[in-house]
């Protein structure tokens, strides 16, 4: 029995650029990246089992707060927004503590 799969795509390419063969190649390339990167991450590093993810993120957040306080920042929410707009400064701050 033959199976037919219907796929809907959204693209900013015009219809002259987004020919069926081109769209199929784009989808195939997407799945190639997904399968090679995400599969390795999920299988090798147990990416689908985030048992310790919450603990790790809490530890990283605590470290970020400690670094901000150590370097003289006292308004954590404001400081976090400031550093999120200036990642180079945040990196420098983290590396010089």
C-alpha positions as MATLAB code, in Angstrom:
seq = 'XXXXXXXXXXXXXXXXXXXXXXXXXXXXXXXXXXXXXXXXXXXXXXXXXXXXXXXXXXXXXXXXXXXXXXXXXXXXXXXXXXXXXXXXXXXXXXXXX';
ca = [
       0.000    0.000    0.000;
       1.348    3.408   -0.967;
       1.432    6.132    1.656;
       1.075    9.809    0.828;
       2.370   12.452    3.201;
       1.105   16.010    2.898;
       3.492   18.680    4.164;
       2.692   22.364    4.529;
       5.550   24.846    4.477;
       5.810   28.550    5.134;
       8.575   30.417    3.368;
       9.445   33.965    2.426;
      10.659   32.760   -0.984;
       8.518   33.671   -3.960;
       6.883   30.944   -6.031;
       9.566   31.186   -8.746;
      12.283   30.456   -6.189;
      10.316   27.950   -4.116;
       9.897   25.247   -6.734;
       8.773   21.829   -5.444;
      12.239   20.313   -5.911;
      13.834   23.244   -4.075;
      11.364   22.988   -1.202;
      11.962   19.240   -0.980;
      15.723   19.844   -0.820;
      15.255   22.431    1.943;
      13.135   20.023    3.983;
      15.588   17.186    3.412;
      18.501   19.392    4.502;
      16.568   20.426    7.623;
      16.032   16.802    8.629;
      19.643   15.953    7.847;
      20.778   18.640   10.316;
      18.166   17.569   12.837;
      19.146   13.919   12.583;
      22.913   14.472   12.714;
      23.013   17.100   15.461;
      20.025   16.460   17.682;
      20.192   12.673   17.507;
      23.823   12.700   18.612;
      23.043   15.134   21.410;
      20.015   13.150   22.555;
      21.645    9.726   22.404;
      25.212   10.535   23.420;
      24.421   13.085   26.101;
      20.979   11.788   27.142;
      19.424   15.004   25.869;
      15.935   13.545   26.128;
      16.383   12.814   29.822;
      16.778   16.212   31.466;
      16.994   14.716   34.957;
      19.473   17.273   36.190;
      18.586   20.164   33.894;
      16.627   22.120   36.499;
      19.418   21.750   39.059;
      22.084   22.768   36.538;
      20.093   25.833   35.432;
      19.490   26.840   39.067;
      23.222   26.539   39.742;
      24.089   28.641   36.680;
      21.547   31.298   37.666;
      22.939   31.409   41.202;
      26.447   31.789   39.802;
      25.295   34.646   37.558;
      23.656   36.416   40.506;
      26.799   35.943   42.603;
      28.997   37.352   39.840;
      26.724   40.380   39.434;
      26.741   41.061   43.171;
      30.500   40.504   43.448;
      31.142   43.080   40.721;
      28.961   45.704   42.394;
      25.602   45.272   40.694;
      22.689   45.314   43.130;
      19.524   45.474   41.006;
      19.627   41.944   39.626;
      16.632   42.135   37.235;
      17.821   45.439   35.753;
      21.414   44.243   35.613;
      20.417   40.988   33.895;
      18.565   42.937   31.198;
      21.575   45.256   30.828;
      23.972   42.347   30.374;
      21.630   40.472   28.026;
      21.870   43.442   25.663;
      25.673   43.514   26.035;
      26.877   39.895   25.973;
      30.515   40.928   25.514;
      30.393   42.928   28.737;
      28.723   40.017   30.552;
      31.457   37.661   29.350;
      34.168   40.098   30.439;
      32.481   40.470   33.817;
      32.308   36.699   34.273;
      35.933   36.159   33.247;
      37.432   38.914   35.401;
      35.788   37.919   38.692;
];
